[in-house]
Amino acid sequence: MDAFTRLDAKIAPLPLANIDTDQIIPKQFLKTVEREGLAKGLFYDLRFDGEGKPRPDFVLNRPEYRGAGVLVAGDNFGCGSSREHAPWALIDFGIRCVVSTSFADIFYNNCFQNGLLPAIVTSEDLHVLMGEAKGANHVFAVDLGAQTISAPSGKIVSFQIDAGRKEKLLKGLDAIGETLTHETDIDRFEEKRRLARPWAA
C-alpha cells in the first residue's frame, strides 16, 4: 500500500449527503477482484446519462476539475453496503483523499486498508472548503502529519483522524503490512513452539 504523507492536488466539490457505495461504484462493476480498471465505474450513474454519455454538469466531468485528487462531500459519505470496491474505484480514478463531516463505519475502515485518507472536518470548515473549491482550478495541500488542508487563499482547515490509523497511513501499512512488522517476533514464537511441541509441527 502506498504511504500517504502530503498530497498537493485539485479539490472537487460534491455537495451531496448520504452518498452510498452503490453510487460510488454501482453493482455491475463488482465482477472483478482486481483493484485496477474500476475508475470507469466511479459515480457512473452521476457521471453518465442513460446512453453512456458524460454529463457535462457533473463535477468530475468539468474541465476545471479534471485530475482532482481530493473530493469534498456532504455528510455520511460511503453509507450502504460494505463493498471494498468503493475506495478502490476512488483511488483508481486518482482520488487519494475524501473530506466530509462524517463517514459510514465500514467505508471508513476500508479507506485505511487501501491508502485512502478520509478526513473529518466540522460543518463550518466543510462549508469553507466547498466555497473555496467551487469554480476554481486551484491546488490544495493535504498534510497528514499536520492534519491540515491548506487552500490557495491561505485558509487552513484541520481534520480529525485516529492516531493509530494516521501512523499506519504515514507508513503505508495495511493489516498485512502491520502484521509483517512483527515478523521477527512471530518467527521466534513459532520456533519456541516447535521446540516445545515437536509433535504439533
N, C-alpha and C positions, 0 to 999 in steps of 0.2 A: 504494500500500500504506500502511495506517495505521502510524504510528510507535508503538513500544512504549517507554514510559518507566517508568511506575509503574501498577500495577493493584491496586485495592482491591476484593476480591471474596470470595465464599464459596469454600471449597475442598472438593471432594468426593473421598472415598477410594475407590479401585478397586484393592484389594489382589490383583491378578491379574498373574502374569508372562506374558511372551510373547504379549501381545495383538497380533494381526496386523491388517493393513489390511483384510482381509475382515470381521473382527469390527467394526472401526471403521466401515466403510461397505461393506455387502455388495454383491455384483456387480450385483444388479438395480437399483441406484440409480446405475449408472455410464453411463446412456444420455444424459446431458447433459454439456455442457462449460461450463454456467453454474455459477457459484460459489454462487448463492443457491438456497434450496429444498432443500438437502441435509441440513438439520438433522433432517428427519423420518426419515432413514435411519440416523442416527448410532447405533451399537451396537444396531441394530434387533433382532437375534436375542437380545440380552441384555435389552433394554427391553420387548419384547413377546412374548406367547406365540404358539402356533400359530394362534390365532384373531385375532391382531392386537390383543389387549387388553394394556394396560400391566401389567407385572409389578410389583406393589406393593413387592417386596423389593429391586428393583434401585435402586442408589443415586441415579441421576439422576431416578427417578420418585418418590422420597421427598420429602415436603413441605419438610423442613428443608434440602434441597439444591437446591431449585428455583432457577434463576438462577445456579448456580455458574459462576464464571469461571475457576477453576483446578481441574485434575484431578491427583491424586497417585496414581500407578500403580506396579505392580511392574516388575521388571527387563525389559529388552529390549522396550520399548514400540515399536509400529509396525513389527514384522517382517513378512515376507511380500512381497507384490507391491509394485510401485513406484507405485501409484495416488496421484496428487496430490489426488484427491477426499478422501482421509483428513483432511489438515489443513483442506481447505475445509469439510468437514462439521463438524469441531470448532469452527471459527470461526463458522460459520453458526448453531451451537447456542448460541454465546455464550462458548465456552471460548477464552481467549487464551493460556493457559499450561498446559503439562503438565510435571509433576515426576516424575522417575524416576531410578534409578541408571544407566540406560543406554538408548539408543535405537538402532534399526536405522539404518544409514547413510543410505539413500535417504530414509526418512521424515524423519530429522533434517535433511537438506539441504532437503527440500521445505518444512519448517516455516519456515525463514529466508526463503524466496522468497514466503511468504504472510503474514508478520507474526505467526506463532505462536511463542511462546517455549518451547523445550524446555530445561528447567532440570535439570542433572545434579547430584545430591546423593549423599552417601555413604549406605551401607546404614543406618547408625545414625541419620542425620538423616531418612531416609525413614521409618523406624520412628517417630520422634518426630512427624513431620507426620501420619502415618496416625492416630496416637493422638490428636493434637490435633483432627483433623478429624472423627473418629467421634462421631456423636450430637450434633454441635454445629451451631449456626446462627451461626457467627462469621465476621467479615470478616478475612481475612488481607491483608497488604500485600506485593506483589511489586515490588521496586525493582531495575530492570535496571541502573541506573547503579552502585548499591552492590553489586549481585549478592547480594541478600539476600531472604529470605522471613521476614516477621515475623508471629508468631502472637499472638492476643489475650492469651495468658498471659504474653507478654513474651519468649518464646523466639525467638531469631533464628538462622536457618539460612542458610549461604552456599551458593551454587551456582556451578558451573563454566560458562564459556562462552568460546569463541574471541574474542579482542579485535576482530578484523576484523568478524566477524559481529555482535558486540554493537554496534559503531558503526553498522552498516547498519540494524539494528533500531531503534536510537535515532533515526535519521534517517528511517526509513520507506522504505528503499531496497531494492528487489528488483534482479535482474540488469539489467533495462532501465533502472531509475531510476539505478543506479550508472553505467551507460554514459553516460546523458544528463548527468551531472555533468561529463563531458569534452566536451560538445558544441562548445564554442569551439575546443578543440584539434583535434577531428575536422574541423570546418569549415575550419580553417586548413590542415590536411593535404590535404584534398580540393582546396582552391583551388590549393595549390602543385603538386599532381599534375596538375591540369587545365592549368596554365600550362606545365609541363614536358613534358606528353604530350597536347597538344590532340587528336590523332587518336584517343586512347583514351577521350575523354569521351563 
